[in-house]
Amino acid sequence: MNTTQLLELFLHFASLSLLAIGGALGMAPEMRRFLVDEQHWISDLQFTDAVVIAQAAPGPNILFVTLLGWQVAGPLGAVATTVGLMLPSSLATWWGWRLKRAREDAPLVHAIRLGLSPIAIGLTASAGWVVAAGSNRSDWRLWLLTAISVVVVMRTRLNMLWLIGAGAALGALGVVG
């Protein structure tokens, strides 16, 4: 990867940083579009694997961004994607926190909070769709397992670790996978 492409990678993730309401995972669909569909730097399976591995590992969920950068351009790519996604949003958060602190009871502060919540939920749901579509491929059993998991999460208070365990057991038994 040349310097121009590395800069393009950094700038794309920096621009996504300012849109990552609710976290980096909400930007996964756009990251996938850019890295897989537009630039062809990694495959759809590589993208999905990076997201899944990082989500399964302990630590912050932003780890998948570092893995994506690593897959695209090694250590420099990992730095470009991670710093690109972290720096602008961190500066905006710091500035926003100072502004909020100064005007805690302002109606605008309350309105912004209320308005950003559904956006964060929608972005996270779209990221879930991208991960499911990338990993389920055309296996109807995986789609069924995904649908059942969504219904259980939406309708019960069951800890999601039970669903992960059930999916792992079904995979180990050869029922899905």
C-alpha positions as CSV (number, residue, x, y, z in Angstrom):
1,M,0.0,0.0,0.0
2,N,1.4,3.4,-1.0
3,T,1.4,6.6,1.1
4,T,-1.5,8.0,-0.8
5,Q,-3.7,5.0,-0.1
6,L,-2.6,5.0,3.5
7,L,-3.6,8.7,3.8
8,E,-7.0,7.9,2.0
9,L,-7.5,5.1,4.6
10,F,-6.8,7.4,7.5
11,L,-9.0,10.2,6.1
12,H,-11.9,7.9,5.4
13,F,-11.9,6.6,9.0
14,A,-11.4,10.1,10.3
15,S,-14.5,11.2,8.5
16,L,-16.4,8.2,9.9
17,S,-15.3,9.1,13.3
18,L,-17.5,12.1,13.4
19,L,-20.5,10.0,12.4
20,A,-19.9,7.1,14.8
21,I,-22.8,7.9,17.1
22,G,-23.2,5.1,19.5
23,G,-19.7,3.6,18.8
24,A,-17.5,2.4,16.0
25,L,-19.7,-0.7,15.3
26,G,-22.4,1.5,14.0
27,M,-20.0,2.5,11.2
28,A,-19.3,-1.1,10.2
29,P,-21.6,-1.0,7.1
30,E,-19.8,2.0,5.7
31,M,-16.4,0.6,6.6
32,R,-17.3,-2.6,4.8
33,R,-18.6,-0.7,1.7
34,F,-15.3,1.3,1.5
35,L,-12.8,-1.5,2.2
36,V,-14.6,-4.4,0.5
37,D,-16.8,-3.0,-2.3
38,E,-15.1,0.2,-3.3
39,Q,-11.4,-0.4,-2.7
40,H,-11.3,-4.2,-2.8
41,W,-8.5,-4.1,-0.2
42,I,-10.0,-7.1,1.8
43,S,-12.7,-9.7,1.2
44,D,-16.1,-9.8,2.7
45,L,-15.1,-12.8,4.8
46,Q,-12.0,-11.0,6.1
47,F,-14.2,-8.0,7.1
48,T,-16.7,-10.2,8.9
49,D,-14.0,-12.2,10.6
50,A,-12.3,-9.1,11.9
51,V,-15.6,-7.8,13.4
52,V,-16.5,-11.1,15.0
53,I,-13.0,-11.8,16.4
54,A,-12.8,-8.4,17.9
55,Q,-16.3,-8.6,19.4
56,A,-15.5,-12.0,20.9
57,A,-12.2,-10.8,22.4
58,P,-12.2,-9.0,25.8
59,G,-11.6,-5.3,25.6
60,P,-13.2,-2.4,23.7
61,N,-15.3,-3.1,20.7
62,I,-13.2,-0.7,18.6
63,L,-10.6,-3.5,18.3
64,F,-12.2,-4.5,15.0
65,V,-11.1,-1.2,13.4
66,T,-7.4,-2.0,14.3
67,L,-7.8,-5.5,12.8
68,L,-9.3,-4.1,9.6
69,G,-6.4,-1.7,9.3
70,W,-3.9,-4.5,9.9
71,Q,-5.5,-6.6,7.2
72,V,-5.4,-3.8,4.8
73,A,-1.9,-2.5,5.3
74,G,-0.2,-4.2,8.3
75,P,1.0,-2.1,11.3
76,L,0.7,1.3,9.5
77,G,-2.8,0.4,8.4
78,A,-3.7,-0.5,12.0
79,V,-2.4,2.9,13.2
80,A,-4.2,4.7,10.3
81,T,-7.6,3.2,11.0
82,T,-7.4,3.4,14.8
83,V,-6.1,6.9,15.1
84,G,-8.3,8.0,12.2
85,L,-11.4,6.7,14.0
86,M,-10.4,7.8,17.5
87,L,-8.9,11.3,17.1
88,P,-11.7,13.4,15.6
89,S,-14.4,11.9,17.7
90,S,-12.3,12.2,20.9
91,L,-11.7,15.9,20.2
92,A,-15.4,16.4,19.4
93,T,-16.4,14.6,22.6
94,W,-14.1,16.6,24.7
95,W,-15.4,19.8,23.2
96,G,-19.0,18.7,23.5
97,W,-18.5,17.6,27.1
98,R,-17.2,21.1,28.0
99,L,-20.1,22.7,26.3
100,K,-22.7,20.4,28.0
101,R,-21.1,21.0,31.3
102,A,-21.4,24.7,30.9
103,R,-25.1,24.4,29.8
104,E,-26.3,21.3,31.6
105,D,-30.0,22.3,31.8
106,A,-30.3,23.8,28.4
107,P,-33.2,22.5,26.2
108,L,-30.8,22.0,23.3
109,V,-28.6,19.6,25.3
110,H,-31.6,17.6,26.3
111,A,-32.9,17.5,22.7
112,I,-29.5,16.4,21.3
113,R,-29.4,13.5,23.8
114,L,-32.9,12.4,22.8
115,G,-32.2,12.7,19.1
116,L,-28.9,10.8,19.1
117,S,-30.3,7.7,20.9
118,P,-32.4,6.4,17.9
119,I,-29.6,7.2,15.5
120,A,-27.2,5.1,17.6
121,I,-29.7,2.2,17.8
122,G,-30.3,2.3,14.0
123,L,-26.5,2.4,13.2
124,T,-25.9,-0.6,15.6
125,A,-28.8,-2.5,14.0
126,S,-27.3,-1.9,10.5
127,A,-24.0,-3.2,11.7
128,G,-25.6,-6.3,13.0
129,W,-27.2,-6.8,9.6
130,V,-23.8,-6.4,7.8
131,V,-22.2,-8.9,10.1
132,A,-25.1,-11.4,9.8
133,A,-25.1,-11.1,6.0
134,G,-21.4,-11.6,5.8
135,S,-21.3,-14.6,8.0
136,N,-24.6,-16.3,7.2
137,R,-23.9,-16.3,3.5
138,S,-26.8,-18.4,1.9
139,D,-27.3,-20.9,4.7
140,W,-30.9,-20.8,5.8
141,R,-30.1,-22.4,9.1
142,L,-27.8,-19.6,10.0
143,W,-30.4,-17.1,9.1
144,L,-32.9,-18.9,11.2
145,L,-30.5,-19.0,14.2
146,T,-30.0,-15.2,13.7
147,A,-33.7,-14.6,13.6
148,I,-34.3,-16.7,16.7
149,S,-31.5,-14.8,18.5
150,V,-33.0,-11.4,17.6
151,V,-36.4,-12.5,18.9
152,V,-35.0,-13.8,22.1
153,V,-32.9,-10.7,22.7
154,M,-35.9,-8.4,22.0
155,R,-38.5,-10.4,24.0
156,T,-36.5,-11.6,27.0
157,R,-33.8,-10.5,29.5
158,L,-31.8,-13.6,28.8
159,N,-28.0,-13.0,29.0
160,M,-26.6,-13.0,25.5
161,L,-23.8,-15.3,26.6
162,W,-26.4,-18.1,26.6
163,L,-27.2,-17.4,23.0
164,I,-23.5,-17.4,22.1
165,G,-23.1,-20.7,23.9
166,A,-26.1,-22.2,22.1
167,G,-24.8,-21.1,18.8
168,A,-21.4,-22.6,19.5
169,A,-23.0,-25.8,20.6
170,L,-25.1,-26.0,17.4
171,G,-22.0,-25.3,15.4
172,A,-20.0,-28.0,17.3
173,L,-22.8,-30.5,16.7
174,G,-22.8,-29.7,13.0
175,V,-26.4,-28.4,13.0
176,V,-25.2,-25.0,11.7
177,G,-22.0,-23.7,10.2
